[in-house]
Amino acid sequence: MDTVTYPDPRVAEFIEQHFAPVRVVIRENRELADEYLVSWTPNVVVADDRGRVHYREEGYLLPEDFLARLSLGLGKFLLDRNQFADAAHRFEEVTQRHPGTEAGAEALYWLGVAHFKESHDASQLKASWNQLVQDYPESEWARRTKIPAKR
């Protein structure tokens, strides 16, 4: 990621605007790697100032995919902090900028959750999840919307 993804101006700008990046050399910081459960690199963790992890992405990603994942991570951070409208805005942005991608599917899932948590109106959750199932029927995120029938 050092040669292609991180040097991309869009990636650098997004990170600068939204995060306080910290780079850790795992071989030199085993205790920190163990604390954050880093077993493979690259490993990007979105954590708050208390060290709580809100999102994690492992493995190499090209700049466009990485931007989508960073944006999802920011959305999850906002969702976890009960900033539902801001989280929904972030997830909506991912759905618009990254249609047809795994990130787009995940963003639709969390968009419904953010709307529901903000309004306690299940219709917005259902609308988002119905769109997810329609646009990404084979995705892991579409499968997560299925509530099993009681036996």
JOPE-V873956 format. One record per residue. N is the residue number from 0. PHI is phi in degrees with one decimal (none if undefined). Layout:
{{N:PHI} {N:PHI}}
This chain:
{{0:none} {1:-65.4} {2:-91.6} {3:-119.1} {4:-76.5} {5:-61.9} {6:-71.2} {7:-58.9} {8:-57.7} {9:-65.7} {10:-65.8} {11:-59.0} {12:-65.3} {13:-61.9} {14:-62.4} {15:-61.7} {16:-72.7} {17:-118.4} {18:-135.0} {19:-111.2} {20:-69.7} {21:-132.4} {22:-104.1} {23:-120.0} {24:-87.1} {25:-58.9} {26:-59.1} {27:-97.4} {28:-137.7} {29:-59.3} {30:-62.5} {31:-67.0} {32:-61.0} {33:-66.4} {34:-60.5} {35:-97.5} {36:55.9} {37:-88.6} {38:-112.3} {39:-151.9} {40:-124.7} {41:-67.6} {42:-140.7} {43:-108.3} {44:-117.5} {45:-99.4} {46:-126.8} {47:-94.1} {48:-69.2} {49:-101.5} {50:85.8} {51:-78.1} {52:-84.7} {53:-109.1} {54:-164.0} {55:-141.7} {56:-135.5} {57:-118.2} {58:97.3} {59:-74.2} {60:-135.0} {61:-70.4} {62:-51.6} {63:-63.4} {64:-67.2} {65:-65.5} {66:-59.6} {67:-61.0} {68:-68.4} {69:-62.7} {70:-66.3} {71:-61.8} {72:-60.9} {73:-64.8} {74:-61.3} {75:-64.1} {76:-57.7} {77:-64.2} {78:-61.0} {79:-64.5} {80:-92.2} {81:64.0} {82:-98.2} {83:-64.7} {84:-64.6} {85:-65.9} {86:-63.6} {87:-60.3} {88:-59.5} {89:-64.2} {90:-66.0} {91:-60.7} {92:-61.5} {93:-64.4} {94:-62.6} {95:-79.4} {96:-84.4} {97:-133.4} {98:-66.2} {99:78.5} {100:-109.5} {101:-60.3} {102:-63.8} {103:-62.2} {104:-64.7} {105:-62.7} {106:-62.8} {107:-62.7} {108:-59.1} {109:-70.7} {110:-60.2} {111:-60.4} {112:-63.3} {113:-61.7} {114:-62.6} {115:-64.0} {116:-65.0} {117:-74.3} {118:-105.9} {119:59.1} {120:-107.4} {121:-67.5} {122:-65.0} {123:-70.5} {124:-61.9} {125:-61.4} {126:-61.7} {127:-65.2} {128:-70.1} {129:-63.8} {130:-62.9} {131:-60.0} {132:-65.2} {133:-68.9} {134:-82.8} {135:-134.4} {136:-61.0} {137:-96.8} {138:-78.4} {139:-58.4} {140:-70.1} {141:-65.6} {142:-63.1} {143:-71.2} {144:-84.7} {145:-81.0} {146:-94.8} {147:-64.4} {148:-72.5} {149:-70.2} {150:-90.8}}
